[in-house]
Amino acid sequence: MKCKFTQAPFPAFLLAIFVAVHFLAVWPAFSQEEAESAEVGVSENVSALDLYQQGGTFMHILLVCSIGTIAVAVYCLVQVSAKKMAPPSLVNQVNSAMASRDVNAAYSACQSNPSSYGKVLSGALLKVNFDRDLANKASMMDAAAEALDEEEHRQMVWVNYLNIFATLAPMVGLLGTVWGMIEAFDKLATTSGDPKQLAGGIKIAMVTTAGGLIVGIPAMFFYFFFRDRLQGVMTTVQKHASFAIDILSGEIRLQGAADESTPEAEADE
């Protein structure tokens, strides 16, 4: 049941990624018919590419933001996962070494696999001291907590880029619209004052606002999704690290280690 629960949302999420990325990729190239049906006071046969070009420099900035959003979302999709940050094979290997109190083997396994779990547990293993109570468990837990915070901060930097794009894109779009309206009113003041010309200028200016929202809304969705996903994965990493330390300290028997580590690793798969 656990495996079905963890795997069921994944195809739906891939579908959402595909739709969002496809929408972001083609937003400057909407069909010519849609552009013509929404046209007010602008010359006929204006394509979406023409509107993109008329948006000026602000549209180029929004295009960079859309590409950045897609790149960071793909990176987070690959990197922020339990399989990547806490590989089941490494978890089982470390638990076996801990059960036999082979600290060197556990440390070598963590160093050979630079995952979040390996980095967290490596810091804890440096505090092992069998001459102290519970193999110096208190110091190991403190070291693991510090490494966990550092690793979460390192991964959160990438997730925060999505928040930057989600905030920046609508603001750039709004700035482009205001700038375009200033130019439209300035042109109106120096011409005969044709209302159609004013409407056409404002309509072109509003393109940047639409572009900013098209980029910002998916970026905001991805930010909240991967932020919550990262917190869940880091909780899993902490659970595995604490379990391994408990095995080494002797608070969990060998049979308990064999019984409990396997279901967790299978659930992550």
Long-range contacts (C-beta under 8 A, 24 or more apart in sequence): 2-263, 2-266, 2-267, 3-266, 3-267, 3-269, 6-267, 6-268, 17-73, 17-77, 20-73, 20-218, 20-221, 20-222, 21-70, 21-73, 23-214, 23-218, 24-66, 24-69, 24-70, 24-214, 24-215, 24-218, 25-66, 25-70, 27-66, 27-211, 27-214, 27-215, 28-52, 28-59, 28-63, 28-211, 38-203, 39-203, 40-196, 40-199, 40-200, 40-203, 41-195, 41-196, 41-197, 41-198, 41-199, 41-200, 41-203, 42-200, 42-203, 42-204, 51-204, 51-207, 52-207, 54-204, 54-207, 55-176, 55-180, 55-204, 55-207, 55-208, 55-211, 56-176, 56-180, 58-172, 58-173, 58-175, 58-176, 58-179, 58-208, 58-211, 59-176, 59-207, 59-208, 59-211, 61-172, 62-169, 62-172, 62-173, 62-176, 62-208, 62-211, 62-212, 62-215, 65-165, 65-168, 65-169, 65-172, 65-215, 65-219, 66-169, 66-214, 66-215, 68-161, 68-165, 69-162, 69-165, 69-166, 69-169, 69-215, 69-218, 69-219, 69-222, 72-158, 72-159, 72-161, 72-162, 72-165, 72-222, 73-162, 73-222, 73-226, 75-158, 76-158, 76-159, 76-162, 76-222, 76-226, 76-229, 76-230, 77-226, 79-155, 79-158, 80-155, 80-159, 80-226, 80-229, 80-230, 80-233, 81-229, 81-233, 82-233, 82-236, 82-268, 83-268, 83-269, 84-115, 85-115, 85-116, 85-117, 85-155, 85-233, 85-234, 85-236, 85-237, 86-115, 86-116, 86-117, 86-233, 86-236, 86-237, 86-240, 86-268, 87-113, 87-115, 87-117, 88-264, 88-265, 88-266, 88-268, 88-269, 89-265, 90-115, 90-117, 90-118, 91-117, 91-240, 91-244, 91-261, 91-264, 91-265, 92-261, 92-262, 92-265, 94-121, 94-244, 95-243, 95-244, 95-247, 95-257, 95-261, 98-244, 98-245, 98-247, 98-248, 98-257, 99-247, 99-254, 99-257, 99-258, 101-130, 101-248, 103-128, 103-248, 106-244, 106-248, 116-151, 116-155, 116-233, 116-234, 116-237, 117-237, 117-240, 117-241, 119-147, 119-151, 120-144, 120-147, 120-148, 120-151, 120-237, 120-238, 120-241, 121-241, 121-244, 121-245, 122-147, 123-147, 124-241, 124-245, 128-248, 134-249, 134-250, 134-251, 135-248, 135-249, 135-250, 137-245, 137-246, 137-249, 137-251, 140-245, 140-248, 140-249, 141-242, 141-245, 144-238, 144-241, 144-242, 144-245, 148-234, 148-237, 148-238, 148-241, 151-234, 151-237, 152-230, 152-234, 155-230, 155-234, 156-227, 156-230, 159-223, 159-226, 159-227, 159-230, 160-223, 162-219, 162-220, 162-222, 162-223, 162-226, 163-219, 163-220, 163-223, 165-215, 165-216, 165-219, 166-216, 166-217, 166-219, 166-220, 166-223, 167-216, 168-216, 169-211, 169-212, 169-213, 169-215, 169-216, 169-219, 170-209, 170-212, 170-213, 170-215, 170-216, 171-212, 172-208, 172-212, 173-208, 173-209, 173-210, 173-211, 173-212, 173-213, 173-215, 173-216, 174-208, 174-209, 174-212, 175-208, 176-205, 176-207, 176-208, 176-209, 176-211, 176-212, 177-205, 177-206, 177-208, 177-209, 178-205, 179-205, 180-204, 180-205, 180-206, 180-208, 181-205, 236-268, 239-264, 240-264
